Amino acid sequence: MSDNYPSSTPATRILLAQWQRVLSRSEADGDLAGTAEAHEKIGAILRQQNSLTEALDSYQRAIVLRDRLGDFSIAAAILYEMSEIHGLLGQLQQALNLVQRSISVRERLGDVSTTVVPLYFAGQILAALRRYADALVYFNRALALREKQNNQLEIAACLMQIGTAESALGNLADAQRVYLRALALHEKHGTQLLVADSLNAFGALLVKQGREVSGLEQLQRALSLREAAGVPGAVGETLSAMAEVYQRQGNHALALVTLERALALQETASNQADLAVTLMRMGASYAHQGRLAQAVAAQARALAISEQLGDSAAISATLTELGATYEGQNRLVDALEHYQRALGIREEAGDKLGIAESLSNCANILDVQGEAEQAQEMFQRSLALSEEVGAPAAVARSCFAIARSLWRHREREKAVELLERGLALYREAGMRHETLRELDRLATSYQELGKPDKAKAYRNEANALRAQA
């Protein structure tokens, strides 16, 4: 949702003046169609000049007239233009409302084939709002139309978006399937950079599944292609993803060196969002090495970038990372403050997955501070939201958070029941790294409960999974 339009030029200023004169004549003559067209042209020129608010005003005037004239197809096109402008302004909910209206009008008119671009854009907005289940509905509808049109690269673009949404929901096997299909299409029909994009996404997914070695191989392939193409920002993105592998493997020194390389490249590029992600990862790497002041500094810089971009999802994610850093320092008051700020932003955005995460984070701090009743209420709200969204990984995380609280309060039989449920969800989602962690936790828990046979069974399963990896 970036603005590809140039700023004002002498030519566009002359054109704007010409259409403003046409507008004046059309209004004087009572020519509704001419007035509507003039408003549309003026809106387009204002958008070219990056005068987005003024462009919206012109387009709105045009829509009113097109509705009066019964020119609903043109009105649908204008609604889409307005939706894009709201997206550029970071007003995602307004953008979503308008693109949904555009889709509705087109479908009512029977213009189904023209809905594919608005459907895809609606999916992008919903994904930016972290409403991934809803985004999937739109992306899959767009995919069905692209497949009828037989546009292979557009099909691949839809598949990439679907894979990202499935991965965010924790449906990793589904994500892998669509990423592999996108990769095959890019290798057959696309450029080397598109192949690199697919490899990067697929590699990151393999890492998320706990298949670090395979994931790193795909990321290194993506890195080679991106370096050959000479795209610093994209190279930095891949290096940042590789650093996450090193962090998972416990090699925090190598992770930090790799992140520093990524940061140097991304600072020369224009994608501030990727830069913020790298800074967040640097913060985590510093925290693992006990360099807490540097961790907070890196995360605070990421927060400042996200705030400058007006990206509420990135702001809340960075606040959560800062909260975790403070929690690791046992600075619980500071941790709770950041978790609560993240919760407020996510509630305002309607980000149910994010709300569930933030509720769980806040509840854990409150529980440690002795606010058990309030904590339990928040834990249960977190679980209910995760179940409502239908995200297996989020449900599992909520189960584990509640289990930790129950164990803390010596309700250990109930705790292991929730650990079992969460483990089953991680297994089903194919999240190997998390599955291993919870197998070890269950083995330890059953050992403490005096059930050595169960502890042994889980320990054996964990060892077998490690051997496979």
C-alpha positions as CSV (number, residue, x, y, z in Angstrom):
1,M,0.0,0.0,0.0
2,S,2.7,2.5,-1.0
3,D,2.3,5.6,-3.0
4,N,3.8,5.3,-6.4
5,Y,2.6,8.7,-7.6
6,P,4.9,11.6,-8.3
7,S,4.5,15.0,-6.6
8,S,3.2,18.1,-8.3
9,T,4.8,19.1,-11.6
10,P,4.1,22.1,-14.0
11,A,2.3,19.8,-16.4
12,T,0.0,18.4,-13.7
13,R,-0.7,21.9,-12.4
14,I,-1.7,23.1,-15.9
15,L,-3.9,20.0,-16.3
16,L,-5.5,20.6,-12.9
17,A,-6.4,24.2,-13.8
18,Q,-7.9,23.1,-17.1
19,W,-10.2,20.6,-15.4
20,Q,-11.2,23.1,-12.8
21,R,-12.4,25.4,-15.6
22,V,-14.3,22.4,-17.1
23,L,-15.9,21.9,-13.7
24,S,-17.0,25.5,-13.4
25,R,-18.6,25.4,-16.8
26,S,-20.3,22.0,-16.2
27,E,-21.7,23.2,-12.9
28,A,-23.0,26.5,-14.5
29,D,-24.7,24.5,-17.3
30,G,-26.2,21.9,-14.9
31,D,-24.4,19.1,-16.7
32,L,-24.2,16.4,-14.0
33,A,-22.2,13.9,-16.1
34,G,-19.7,16.6,-17.1
35,T,-19.4,17.7,-13.5
36,A,-18.9,14.1,-12.3
37,E,-16.2,13.5,-14.8
38,A,-14.4,16.8,-13.9
39,H,-14.4,15.8,-10.2
40,E,-13.0,12.4,-11.1
41,K,-10.2,13.9,-13.3
42,I,-9.4,16.5,-10.6
43,G,-9.3,13.7,-8.0
44,A,-6.9,11.7,-10.1
45,I,-4.6,14.7,-10.6
46,L,-4.7,15.6,-6.9
47,R,-3.7,12.0,-6.1
48,Q,-0.8,12.4,-8.6
49,Q,0.2,15.5,-6.6
50,N,0.0,13.6,-3.4
51,S,-2.8,15.9,-2.2
52,L,-4.7,12.8,-0.9
53,T,-7.2,14.5,1.4
54,E,-8.3,16.9,-1.4
55,A,-8.4,13.9,-3.8
56,L,-10.8,12.1,-1.5
57,D,-13.1,15.1,-1.4
58,S,-13.2,15.3,-5.2
59,Y,-13.9,11.6,-5.5
60,Q,-16.7,11.8,-2.9
61,R,-18.4,14.5,-4.9
62,A,-18.1,12.4,-8.1
63,I,-19.7,9.4,-6.4
64,V,-22.7,11.4,-5.3
65,L,-23.3,12.5,-8.9
66,R,-22.6,9.0,-10.3
67,D,-25.2,7.5,-8.0
68,R,-27.8,10.1,-9.0
69,L,-27.0,9.3,-12.7
70,G,-27.2,5.6,-12.1
71,D,-23.6,5.1,-13.2
72,F,-22.9,2.5,-10.6
73,S,-20.1,0.8,-12.4
74,I,-18.1,4.1,-12.4
75,A,-19.0,4.6,-8.8
76,A,-17.6,1.2,-7.9
77,A,-14.3,2.2,-9.6
78,I,-14.2,5.5,-7.7
79,L,-14.9,3.7,-4.4
80,Y,-11.8,1.5,-5.1
81,E,-9.7,4.6,-5.8
82,M,-10.8,6.1,-2.5
83,S,-10.0,2.9,-0.7
84,E,-6.5,2.9,-2.1
85,I,-6.0,6.5,-0.9
86,H,-7.2,5.7,2.6
87,G,-4.7,2.8,2.6
88,L,-1.9,5.2,1.7
89,L,-3.0,7.4,4.6
90,G,-2.9,4.4,6.9
91,Q,-6.6,4.6,7.5
92,L,-7.1,0.9,7.1
93,Q,-10.6,0.5,8.4
94,Q,-11.9,3.2,6.1
95,A,-10.1,1.6,3.2
96,L,-11.7,-1.7,4.0
97,N,-15.2,-0.3,4.2
98,L,-14.8,1.4,0.8
99,V,-13.3,-1.6,-1.0
100,Q,-16.0,-3.8,0.4
101,R,-18.6,-1.4,-1.0
102,S,-16.9,-1.5,-4.3
103,I,-16.9,-5.3,-4.4
104,S,-20.6,-5.3,-3.4
105,V,-21.6,-2.9,-6.2
106,R,-19.6,-4.9,-8.8
107,E,-21.2,-8.1,-7.7
108,R,-24.7,-6.6,-7.7
109,L,-24.1,-5.5,-11.3
110,G,-22.8,-8.9,-12.3
111,D,-19.3,-7.6,-13.0
112,V,-17.7,-10.6,-11.2
113,S,-14.5,-10.6,-13.3
114,T,-13.7,-7.0,-12.2
115,T,-13.8,-7.9,-8.5
116,V,-10.4,-9.7,-8.4
117,V,-8.3,-6.6,-7.8
118,P,-10.6,-5.2,-5.1
119,L,-10.8,-8.7,-3.5
120,Y,-7.0,-9.0,-3.4
121,F,-6.7,-5.5,-1.9
122,A,-9.4,-6.2,0.7
123,G,-7.4,-9.3,1.7
124,Q,-4.2,-7.2,2.0
125,I,-6.0,-4.7,4.3
126,L,-7.4,-7.5,6.5
127,A,-4.0,-9.1,6.8
128,A,-2.5,-5.7,7.8
129,L,-5.2,-5.5,10.5
130,R,-4.2,-9.1,11.5
131,R,-7.6,-10.4,10.7
132,Y,-6.1,-13.4,8.9
133,A,-9.1,-15.7,8.8
134,D,-11.1,-13.0,7.1
135,A,-8.2,-12.2,4.8
136,L,-8.1,-15.8,3.7
137,V,-11.7,-15.6,2.5
138,Y,-10.9,-12.7,0.1
139,F,-7.5,-14.1,-1.0
140,N,-9.1,-17.4,-1.9
141,R,-11.9,-15.7,-3.8
142,A,-9.3,-13.7,-5.7
143,L,-7.3,-16.9,-6.4
144,A,-10.4,-18.6,-7.9
145,L,-10.8,-15.7,-10.3
146,R,-7.1,-15.6,-11.2
147,E,-7.2,-19.3,-11.9
148,K,-10.1,-18.8,-14.4
149,Q,-8.1,-16.0,-16.0
150,N,-5.0,-18.3,-16.1
151,N,-2.6,-15.5,-15.1
152,Q,0.2,-17.6,-13.5
153,L,2.1,-14.8,-11.8
154,E,-1.1,-13.3,-10.3
155,I,-2.0,-16.8,-9.1
156,A,1.4,-17.0,-7.4
157,A,0.9,-13.6,-5.8
158,C,-2.4,-14.8,-4.3
159,L,-0.7,-18.0,-3.1
160,M,2.0,-16.0,-1.4
161,Q,-0.6,-14.0,0.5
162,I,-2.6,-17.1,1.4
163,G,0.6,-18.8,2.7
164,T,1.4,-15.7,4.9
165,A,-2.1,-15.8,6.4
166,E,-2.1,-19.5,7.0
167,S,1.2,-19.3,8.7
168,A,0.1,-16.5,10.9
169,L,-2.9,-18.6,12.0
170,G,-0.6,-21.5,12.8
171,N,-1.8,-23.7,9.8
172,L,1.7,-24.5,8.8
173,A,1.1,-27.5,6.7
174,D,-1.4,-25.5,4.6
175,A,1.1,-22.7,4.3
176,Q,3.8,-25.0,3.1
177,R,1.5,-26.4,0.4
178,V,0.7,-23.0,-1.1
179,Y,4.2,-21.7,-0.7
180,L,5.6,-24.6,-2.7
181,R,3.0,-24.1,-5.4
182,A,3.9,-20.4,-5.6
183,L,7.6,-21.3,-5.8
184,A,7.0,-23.7,-8.7
185,L,5.0,-21.0,-10.6
186,H,7.7,-18.4,-10.0
187,E,10.5,-20.8,-11.1
188,K,8.5,-21.5,-14.3
189,H,7.1,-18.1,-15.2
190,G,8.8,-15.4,-13.0
191,T,12.0,-13.5,-12.5
192,Q,14.8,-14.6,-10.2
193,L,13.7,-12.0,-7.7
194,L,10.2,-13.6,-7.5
195,V,11.9,-16.9,-7.0
196,A,13.9,-15.4,-4.2
197,D,10.7,-14.0,-2.6
198,S,9.2,-17.5,-2.6
199,L,12.3,-19.1,-1.2
200,N,12.5,-16.5,1.5
201,A,8.9,-17.1,2.6
202,F,9.3,-20.9,2.4
203,G,12.5,-20.9,4.3
204,A,11.0,-18.7,7.1
205,L,8.1,-21.2,7.3
206,L,10.4,-24.2,7.6
207,V,12.2,-22.4,10.5
208,K,8.8,-21.7,12.1
209,Q,8.1,-25.5,11.8
210,G,11.4,-26.1,13.7
211,R,13.2,-27.4,10.5
212,E,16.0,-25.0,10.9
213,V,18.6,-26.7,8.7
214,S,16.2,-27.0,5.8
215,G,14.9,-23.5,6.4
216,L,18.4,-22.1,6.4
217,E,19.2,-23.8,3.1
218,Q,16.2,-22.1,1.4
219,L,17.1,-18.7,2.9
220,Q,20.7,-19.1,1.7
221,R,19.3,-19.7,-1.8
222,A,17.1,-16.6,-1.5
223,L,20.1,-14.7,-0.3
224,S,22.3,-15.6,-3.3
225,L,19.6,-14.6,-5.8
226,R,18.9,-11.3,-4.0
227,E,22.6,-10.5,-3.7
228,A,23.0,-11.2,-7.5
229,A,20.1,-8.9,-8.2
230,G,21.7,-6.1,-6.1
231,V,18.7,-5.3,-3.9
232,P,20.1,-4.2,-0.5
233,G,16.8,-4.1,1.3
234,A,15.8,-7.6,0.2
235,V,19.2,-8.9,1.1
236,G,18.8,-7.4,4.5
237,E,15.4,-9.0,4.9
238,T,16.9,-12.5,4.2
239,L,19.8,-11.9,6.5
240,S,17.4,-10.9,9.3
241,A,15.4,-14.1,8.8
242,M,18.7,-16.2,8.9
243,A,19.6,-14.5,12.1
244,E,16.4,-15.8,13.6
245,V,17.6,-19.3,12.8
246,Y,20.9,-18.7,14.6
247,Q,18.9,-17.4,17.6
248,R,16.8,-20.6,17.7
249,Q,20.0,-22.6,17.5
250,G,21.4,-20.7,20.5
251,N,24.2,-19.0,18.5
252,H,23.3,-15.5,19.6
253,A,26.8,-14.1,18.7
254,L,26.4,-15.2,15.1
255,A,22.8,-13.9,15.1
256,L,23.9,-10.5,16.2
257,V,26.7,-10.3,13.6
258,T,24.1,-11.3,10.9
259,L,21.6,-8.7,12.2
260,E,24.2,-6.0,12.1
261,R,24.9,-6.8,8.4
262,A,21.2,-6.7,7.7
263,L,20.8,-3.4,9.5
264,A,23.6,-1.8,7.6
265,L,21.9,-2.8,4.3
266,Q,18.4,-1.8,5.4
267,E,19.4,1.6,6.5
268,T,20.4,2.4,2.9
269,A,17.0,1.1,1.6
270,S,13.6,2.8,2.0
271,N,11.7,0.0,3.7
272,Q,11.5,1.2,7.2
273,A,9.1,-1.6,8.2
274,D,11.7,-4.3,7.5
275,L,14.3,-2.1,9.4
276,A,12.0,-2.1,12.4
277,V,11.7,-5.9,12.3
278,T,15.5,-6.3,12.3
279,L,15.9,-3.9,15.2
280,M,13.3,-6.0,17.2
281,R,15.3,-9.1,16.5
282,M,18.5,-7.3,17.5
283,G,16.8,-6.4,20.8
284,A,16.0,-10.1,21.4
285,S,19.6,-11.1,20.6
286,Y,21.0,-8.5,23.0
287,A,18.6,-9.7,25.7
288,H,19.7,-13.3,25.3
289,Q,23.3,-12.1,25.8
290,G,22.4,-10.2,28.9
291,R,23.0,-6.8,27.2
292,L,19.7,-5.4,28.4
293,A,20.4,-1.7,27.9
294,Q,21.3,-2.3,24.3
295,A,18.2,-4.6,23.9
296,V,15.9,-1.8,25.1
297,A,17.7,0.8,22.9
298,A,17.2,-1.4,19.8
299,Q,13.6,-2.1,20.6
300,A,12.9,1.6,21.4
301,R,14.3,2.6,18.0
302,A,12.1,0.0,16.3
303,L,9.1,1.4,18.2
304,A,10.0,4.9,17.1
305,I,10.1,3.8,13.4
306,S,6.7,2.0,13.7
307,E,5.2,5.0,15.4
308,Q,6.5,7.2,12.6
309,L,4.9,4.8,10.0
310,G,1.7,4.8,11.9
311,D,1.7,1.0,11.8
312,S,-0.4,-0.1,14.8
313,A,0.4,-3.8,14.4
314,A,4.1,-3.1,14.4
315,I,3.8,-0.7,17.3
316,S,1.9,-3.2,19.4
317,A,4.4,-6.0,18.5
318,T,7.4,-3.8,19.5
319,L,5.7,-2.8,22.8
320,T,5.2,-6.6,23.4
321,E,8.9,-7.2,22.8
322,L,9.9,-4.4,25.1
323,G,7.5,-5.8,27.7
324,A,9.2,-9.2,27.4
325,T,12.6,-7.6,27.8
326,Y,11.5,-5.8,31.0
327,E,9.9,-9.0,32.2
328,G,13.2,-10.8,31.7
329,Q,14.8,-8.2,33.9
330,N,12.1,-8.8,36.5
331,R,10.9,-5.1,36.0
332,L,7.3,-6.2,36.2
333,V,5.8,-2.8,36.5
334,D,7.5,-1.6,33.3
335,A,6.6,-4.9,31.6
336,L,3.0,-4.6,32.5
337,E,2.8,-1.0,31.3
338,H,4.1,-2.0,27.8
339,Y,1.9,-5.0,27.6
340,Q,-1.1,-2.9,28.5
341,R,-0.2,-0.3,25.9
342,A,0.0,-3.0,23.3
343,L,-3.4,-4.4,24.5
344,G,-5.1,-1.0,24.1
345,I,-3.8,-0.6,20.5
346,R,-4.9,-4.0,19.6
347,E,-8.3,-3.6,21.1
348,E,-8.7,-0.3,19.1
349,A,-7.7,-2.1,15.9
350,G,-9.9,-5.1,16.6
351,D,-6.9,-7.5,16.3
352,K,-8.3,-10.5,18.1
353,L,-5.1,-12.6,17.8
354,G,-3.1,-9.7,19.2
355,I,-5.6,-9.0,22.0
356,A,-5.4,-12.7,23.0
357,E,-1.6,-12.5,23.2
358,S,-1.6,-9.2,25.1
359,L,-4.3,-10.5,27.6
360,S,-2.2,-13.5,28.3
361,N,1.0,-11.4,28.8
362,C,-0.8,-9.0,31.2
363,A,-2.4,-11.8,33.0
364,N,0.9,-13.5,33.7
365,I,2.3,-10.4,35.3
366,L,-0.8,-9.8,37.4
367,D,-0.7,-13.4,38.5
368,V,2.9,-13.1,39.7
369,Q,1.9,-9.9,41.5
370,G,-0.8,-11.7,43.4
371,E,-3.8,-10.4,41.4
372,A,-5.0,-14.0,40.8
373,E,-8.7,-13.4,40.2
374,Q,-8.1,-10.6,37.6
375,A,-5.4,-12.7,36.0
376,Q,-7.6,-15.8,35.6
377,E,-10.3,-13.7,34.0
378,M,-7.9,-12.4,31.4
379,F,-6.4,-15.8,30.8
380,Q,-9.9,-17.2,30.0
381,R,-10.7,-14.2,27.7
382,S,-7.4,-14.9,25.9
383,L,-8.3,-18.5,25.4
384,A,-11.8,-17.7,24.2
385,L,-10.5,-15.2,21.6
386,S,-7.9,-17.6,20.3
387,E,-10.6,-20.3,19.9
388,E,-12.9,-17.8,18.2
389,V,-10.3,-16.9,15.6
390,G,-9.5,-20.6,15.0
391,A,-5.8,-20.2,15.2
392,P,-4.2,-23.5,16.6
393,A,-0.9,-21.9,17.6
394,A,-2.7,-19.1,19.5
395,V,-4.9,-21.5,21.3
396,A,-1.9,-23.5,22.3
397,R,-0.1,-20.4,23.6
398,S,-3.2,-19.5,25.7
399,C,-3.3,-23.1,27.1
400,F,0.4,-23.0,28.1
401,A,0.0,-19.6,29.8
402,I,-2.9,-20.8,31.9
403,A,-1.1,-24.0,32.6
404,R,1.9,-22.1,34.0
405,S,-0.5,-20.1,36.3
406,L,-2.2,-23.3,37.5
407,W,1.2,-24.9,38.2
408,R,2.2,-21.8,40.1
409,H,-1.0,-22.2,42.2
410,R,-0.3,-25.9,42.7
411,E,-3.3,-27.1,40.6
412,R,-0.9,-29.3,38.8
413,E,-3.2,-32.0,37.4
414,K,-5.3,-29.3,35.7
415,A,-2.1,-27.7,34.4
416,V,-0.8,-30.9,32.7
417,E,-4.2,-31.4,31.1
418,L,-3.8,-28.0,29.4
419,L,-0.2,-28.8,28.5
420,E,-1.4,-31.9,26.8
421,R,-4.0,-30.0,24.8
422,G,-1.5,-27.3,23.7
423,L,1.0,-30.0,22.7
424,A,-1.5,-31.7,20.6
425,L,-2.2,-28.4,18.8
426,Y,1.5,-27.8,18.1
427,R,1.9,-31.4,16.8
428,E,-1.1,-30.9,14.5
429,A,0.3,-27.5,13.2
430,G,3.7,-29.1,12.5
431,M,5.5,-26.6,14.8
432,R,8.5,-28.8,15.6
433,H,10.5,-26.3,17.7
434,E,7.5,-25.6,20.0
435,T,6.5,-29.3,20.1
436,L,10.0,-30.2,21.4
437,R,9.9,-27.5,24.0
438,E,6.6,-28.6,25.4
439,L,7.5,-32.3,25.3
440,D,10.4,-31.5,27.5
441,R,8.2,-29.4,29.8
442,L,5.6,-32.2,30.1
443,A,8.4,-34.7,30.8
444,T,9.6,-32.5,33.6
445,S,6.1,-31.9,34.9
446,Y,5.2,-35.6,35.1
447,Q,8.5,-36.3,36.8
448,E,7.6,-33.8,39.5
449,L,4.1,-35.3,39.7
450,G,5.6,-38.7,40.5
451,K,4.7,-40.3,37.2
452,P,8.0,-41.5,35.8
453,D,6.5,-43.7,33.1
454,K,4.7,-40.7,31.5
455,A,7.8,-38.6,31.9
456,K,9.9,-41.2,30.1
457,A,7.4,-41.5,27.3
458,Y,7.5,-37.8,26.6
459,R,11.3,-37.7,26.9
460,N,11.6,-40.5,24.4
461,E,9.2,-38.7,22.0
462,A,11.3,-35.6,22.3
463,N,14.6,-37.5,21.6
464,A,13.0,-39.2,18.6
465,L,11.9,-35.8,17.2
466,R,15.4,-34.4,17.7
467,A,16.9,-37.3,15.9
468,Q,14.6,-36.7,12.9
469,A,15.7,-33.1,12.8
